[in-house]
């Protein structure tokens, strides 16, 4: 599972 889209709002990456 690689973080494809960095969630800048939360400062985390979304695992897909």
LUMLUM-168904 format. One line per field, with one value per residue: residue number from 1; x, y, z of N, C-alpha, C, O in turn; chain; residue in three letters. Coordinates in Angstrom, 1 decimal. Each point is the difference from the previous one (the first is absolute). Layout:
N
seq: (NUM  ...)
n.east: (X  ...)
n.north: (Y  ...)
n.up: (Z  ...)
ca.east: (X  ...)
ca.north: (Y  ...)
ca.up: (Z  ...)
c.east: (X  ...)
c.north: (Y  ...)
c.up: (Z  ...)
o.east: (X  ...)
o.north: (Y  ...)
o.up: (Z  ...)
mol: (A  ...)
type: (ALA  ...)
//
This chain:
16
seq: (1  2  3  4  5  6  7  8  9  10  11  12  13  14  15  16)
n.east: (0.8  -0.7  1.6  -2.2  -1.6  1.6  -0.1  -0.1  -1.8  0.4  0.3  -2.0  0.8  -0.7  -0.5  1.6)
n.north: (-1.2  0.5  0.9  -0.6  -0.5  1.4  -1.2  1.2  -0.9  -2.0  0.5  -0.4  -2.0  0.7  -1.0  -0.3)
n.up: (0.0  -2.1  1.2  -0.2  1.6  -0.9  1.9  -1.8  -0.9  -1.0  -2.2  -1.0  0.6  -2.0  2.0  -1.5)
ca.east: (-0.8  0.8  -0.7  0.0  -0.4  0.3  -1.1  0.6  -0.9  0.2  1.4  0.3  -0.2  -1.0  0.4  -0.9)
ca.north: (1.2  1.2  1.3  0.6  1.4  0.7  0.8  1.2  0.5  -0.7  -0.1  -1.5  -0.5  -1.0  -1.3  -0.6)
ca.up: (0.0  -0.1  0.1  -1.4  0.1  1.3  0.5  0.6  1.0  1.3  0.1  -0.1  -1.4  -0.1  -0.5  -1.0)
c.east: (0.9  -0.9  0.0  -0.4  0.3  -1.1  0.6  -0.8  0.3  1.5  0.4  -0.2  -1.1  0.5  -1.0  0.4)
c.north: (1.3  1.2  0.7  1.5  0.6  0.9  1.2  0.6  -0.6  -0.2  -1.5  -0.4  -1.1  -1.3  -0.6  -1.4)
c.up: (0.0  0.0  -1.3  0.1  1.4  0.5  0.8  1.1  1.4  0.2  -0.1  -1.5  0.0  -0.6  -1.0  -0.3)
o.east: (0.7  -1.1  1.0  0.6  -0.6  -0.4  0.3  0.5  -0.1  0.5  1.1  -0.5  -0.1  0.4  -1.1  -0.6)
o.north: (0.2  0.1  0.6  0.8  -0.5  0.9  -0.1  0.7  0.7  -0.3  -0.4  0.7  -0.7  -0.1  -0.1  -0.7)
o.up: (1.0  -0.5  -0.5  -0.7  0.9  -0.7  1.1  0.8  1.0  1.1  0.5  -0.8  1.0  -1.1  0.4  -0.8)
mol: (A  A  A  A  A  A  A  A  A  A  A  A  A  A  A  A)
type: (UNK  UNK  UNK  UNK  UNK  UNK  UNK  UNK  UNK  UNK  UNK  UNK  UNK  UNK  UNK  UNK)
//
